[in-house]
Amino acid sequence: MKNGFSSGRSIIASKGKHNDKYRRILEAAVKVFAEQGFHQSTIAQVAREAGVADGTIYLYFKNKDDILIQFYQYKTKQVFQKFRDEVEKGSTAVEKLRNLIRTHLQEFQNDRNMAIVYQAETHQNRRLAFEQIRDMSKMYRDIISEVIEQGQDEGTMRKDLYVGLVKRFINGAVDEVINSWIHSGGKYDLVSMADPLVDLFIRGIGTHEADGQ
């Protein structure tokens, strides 16, 4: 009986990934996690927010940890496809970088609950969704690498740059801008930081006079 139930639940869960109830539970969970903190949240709170019975949650998810992991898997496909689509709209490396940063900030501003949960989880020493976060980071940095390599070919970006360092620089700067916005309570337009960030990435903080010192 146990194996039969598990198999049945697996089938339901597989189908559930394509229905409204599955998505509703995910969005409800992220809202609860953002407001209460992941470790303080309960399945009952998620069920109440989603408007379903507690037992319904277990038709789609193994437990609370599984909700968080599946949230990352679900959002990865959504968000990173948007990143890729917007980057491809640019013709030059600088345009692609600007599109990437603007879209990144726009997506997080559009879904503040997602931003809070994502930022909180990525800064934990022991991350439940370690593999998902690692994969997301790799995809993001791979896009940056492609942009940098194009910029080097175009002659718009320095060829003596250590690409690994540039990737961490860009990733870290965007991450800190999002953290500051979250801690401010989202009181300002996060997307307005996109152009100043790209300008900083491309121009740096030094001047021509500084080169001679």
N, C-alpha and C positions, 0 to 999 in steps of 0.2 A: 504493500500500500504506500509506503513511504516513497519508493522509487517512482511509482505511478503518479503520485501527487507532485513530486519534483519535476517530472517530465511534463506534466500538464501545466505547471506553473511556468516552466521554461517556454512552452509554446505561447501561453498567454502573454508573457513578458515580451517575447519576440514580436508578436502582433502589436503589443501595446506601444512599442517604440514609434508606431506610425499613427497612433490615435490621439485624440484631444485630451483624453483623461491622463495619459502618460505625461504629456506636455504640461497639463494643468498641475499635476502633482510636482513635477520638477520646478515649475515657476513658484509654486506655493512654498516648496522646501527652501528655495533660495531666499525668498522673502523672510521666512522664519529664521534661517541661518544668519542672514544679514542683521536682523533686528535683535535676536537673542544670543547670537554666537553659536557656532556649530555644536560645541560640547554641551551647552546648556539647553539645546533644543531637543524636543522629543518627537517621536512618530505621531503621537496624539495631536500635537500642535500642528504638524504638517497636514495631517488628515483634516483637521478642523479648518485650516486655511484653504485647503483644496476643495472642501465641501464633500468629502467622501468618508466612508467608515474606516476605522483604523485598519481592519483586515484587508481592505482594498489595496492599501499600500504594498502589502506583501505579495500581491498578485503580479506586481511590476518590479519590486525591489527586494533584495534579500534582507536589508537592514538600513539603518541610517547612513552608515559608511558607503553602502552601495549607491544610495541616492546621490551622494557627493561625487562619487567616481563617475556615475553615468551622466551627471550634470556636465562634467568636464568633457566627456566624450561627445555629448550632444552639442555643446556650445563650440567645441573645437571645430566641428564640421561647418557650423553656421558662420562663426566669426572669421575663421581663417580662409574660407572661400571668399568672403567679402574682401578680406585683405588682398588676396591674390587678384581678384577681379579689378579692384581699384588700382592696384599697382600696374596692372597690364594696360590700363587706360593712359598711362604716362608714356611719353616717347623718350624723354631724356632721363638720366639717372636721378637728377635733382627733382624732376617732376614725380618720378616714381617714389622717391623717398618722402616727398611732401604728401603724396596720396596715402602712403602707408601710415605715416604719423597721424594725419588728419582722421583717417578712418579708424585707427586704433582709439583715439581719444573720443571720437563720435560714438563708437559702439559702447564704450564704457559709460559715457555720459547718458546714453539712451537707456541703459539698464544699470542703474546705480547699485541695485542689490547684487547683481552679478559682479560688479566692480569690487564691492566690499568683500564678498565671499572669496573671490579670486585673489585679491591682494592679501587678505588675512591668511589664506591657506598657503600661498607661495612663500610667506615669511615665517612659517612654522618650521621648527627644527625637525619634527617628525611629521611628514606630510602623508595623509591618507591617500591622496591622489598623486603620489610621487611620479608614477609612470606617465600619467596623463599630462601633468604639468611639465615634465621633462620633454615629452613629445611636442607639446605646444611651444615650448621655448625653442626647441630645435627648428621647428617649422618657421618660427618668427625670425630666428637668426639666419636661417637659410635664405629667406627672402632678402634680408639685409645684405648678405654676402653677394647675392646676384646683383643687387643695385650697386654695391661698391665696385664690383668687377666691371660692370658696364661703365660706371663713372671713370674708372681708371683707363678703360679703352677709349672713352670719349676725350680724355684729358681734362675732365672737370673735377676729378678727385686725385689726390696724391697717390703715386704708385709706390712710395716708400712706406706706406701705412701697413701696420700689422693688423690684418683684417680681424683676427680674433679679438684684439683690443678695441677696435672700432665697434664691433658688434656688442660687446659688453658696455661700452660707453653709451651707445644709443639706447640699448635696452634698459640700462640703469637709469638714464635720464628720464625716459618716458615713464618708467615705473615710479620714480620719485615725484614727478608732476602729478600723476594719478593719485598717489598717496596723499599729497598735500591737498588736492581737491576734495578727497574723501574726508579728511580731517577738518576741512573748513565747513563741512556740512553741505558741500555742493553749491556754495553760495555764488559762484561765478561761472562763466562759460568756459568749460574745460577745453573745448575745441579752439578757443582763441589762443591757446598756448602752442598750437601746432606750428604756425609760421615762425614765431620766435625760436622755437626749438630747432627747426630745420636751419634757420639762419645761423644759430649757434653751432650746429653740426658742420655746416659748410664753411663758415668764416672763422670759427674759433673765437677766442677772447683776446688774442694778441693783435698788435698793429704792425705795420711795416717798420716803424721805428724800433719796436721791440726786437725785431730780427737782428738789428745791428748792435744790440747790447751784449 
